[in-house]
Amino acid sequence: MIERRIVCISFISSILFLFSPNFSLASPPPSVGALWNLEEVTECELHYNALVYNNYGCWCGIGGAHEPVDGIDKCCMFHDKCYDAAVDQKLCFDVAWEYVDDYSWKCDNGTALCAVTDDKCKAALCDCDKAVVECWKQFPKPTVKAKCNGVRRFLNRPQHFYH
């Protein structure tokens, strides 16, 4: 399951990159809904791009293993585990689903508000994304990517990631 998740995250992260502020398209296709929502929730509450956390530490970005390197990395670990819990509790269909299932929310004066919905998956994903952004708020915006010195598994091959 981990390898499948890593492949899915890698693919979707590549798509999300296309919609970073340096790219010319203004809005994402529906297929990147949940990741786009995380980006937008981050913009709403923190006023900067969520990609600053990509490839940070052992848990932010593709994969996730080992002890978090710091508080920011621990936020990402909790976010991954929050998404996993939504699948384990059968709120969401599959690991891949959590990255593409769009949910509704609004930004109200710098506060992200999840829409009331009967769709338990959408509600869980919005809650997970809000929780990670609230967690990130405790720390200054990173200017340097913390390094994970552990080994991450990617497609059944251990690989060292040096950021």
N, C-alpha and C positions, 0 to 999 in steps of 0.2 A: 504494500500500500504506500509506503514511503517513496519508493522509486516512481510510482505513478504520479504521486503528488508533486514530486520534484519536476517531472517532465511538464506537467500541467502548469505549475507556477512559472517555470522558465518560459513557456510559450506565451502565457498571459502577461508576464512581466515585459516581454519583448513588445507585445501589443501596447501595453501601457506606456512604454517609452515613446511610442509614436505620438502619444497625446500629451507629452510633456510640453511646458510652455515654449520651448524652443522649436516645436513642430508647428506647422501652419494650420492644421485642422482645428476647428473650434470645439467640436463635441465628438464624443466617442460613438462607435457603433454600439448597438444594444448588447453585443456579445462580450463587451468588457465592462458591463454594468457594475458589478460589485467592486472591482478594483478601481474603477473610475469614481465610485461613491467614496471609497476610502480616501482617494486623492482630494476630492471636493470637501469632505468632512474636515480633513487636515487643513485645507486652505481656509475654510470657514473659521475654525477655532484657533489655528496657530498662525495663519496668514503667511504660510510658505508651503512649498511643494513637498508632498510625502516622499518623493524619490530621494530626498536627502537621507532617508533611512534605508534605502535599498543597499544590500551587501554590507550592512553594518553589523559587526559582531558575528555571533554564531546563529542567530535566529531571524534577523531582519533580511528578507529577501528569500532566495531559493533555499529550500531545505530547512534544517533546524536540528541541532544536536549539541550535546555537551552543556556545560554550565554557562549561563549567560555571562558575558564579559563585564557588564555593568547594568545600571538601572534601565537604560534605553533598550538594551538587548533583552532584558527581562520582560519589558513591555511587549516586545515582539514575540517572545516565547508564550506569554499569556494569550496574545492574540491568536497565534497558531493553535494553541490548545482550546481556545474558545471556539474557533471554527471546527476543530475536531469534535468537540463536545456536541455541536449542533448536528453533526453527522451521526455520532454515536447514539444520540438521543432520538434519532430518526426524524429530526425536525427538517433536515436538509437531505436531499436524495443521495449525494455522493460527495467525495472530497472535491472533485473538479467543479461541482455545482456551486459551491460556496464562492468561487472566484468569478463566476459569470452571472449569477442570479442578481438582477437589479432590485433595488428596494427604493422606496420613496422616503424622502426626508426634506427638511428645509433648514436654511440658515437664518436665524433670527438674532440680529445684533451680535454676531460672533459666537452664537451657541447653536450647535446642530441639534435638531429635534427630529427624532424618528417618527414617521407617520404611524398612526394607529392602523393596524391591519390584522386580518384573521389569518394571514399567511405566516405560520410560525417560523419558517425558514428565513423569510425576509426580515422579520422582527429580530431574530437571533443575530443575523449578519449585521444589521444596523447597530444593535447593542454591542456586538464585538468590536466593530469599527469605532464607535463612540468611546468605548472603554480604552482602546489602545491610544487614541488621541488624548484622552484625559490623562492617561499614564505618561505619555510623552510630554505633556504640559509641565510636569514636575521638573523637567531638565532643560537646560539651555539648548538651543538649536545646535546640533553637532556641526562642527566645521571640519572635522577629521573623522574618517571612518575607523571605528575601533576594529581591531583584527581578531579573528577567531584562529587560535593556534591549534585547534583540534582538527580532526579529519571529518569531512562531510561525505556522506554517501550520495553518489549521483550515478544512476544507471548501473548499479551493482559494482561500481568501481570506487574505491576510496580516492578522494582527491583533496588535496590541501588547497584552501582558498586563502590567498594573501591579498588583502584589499589595498 
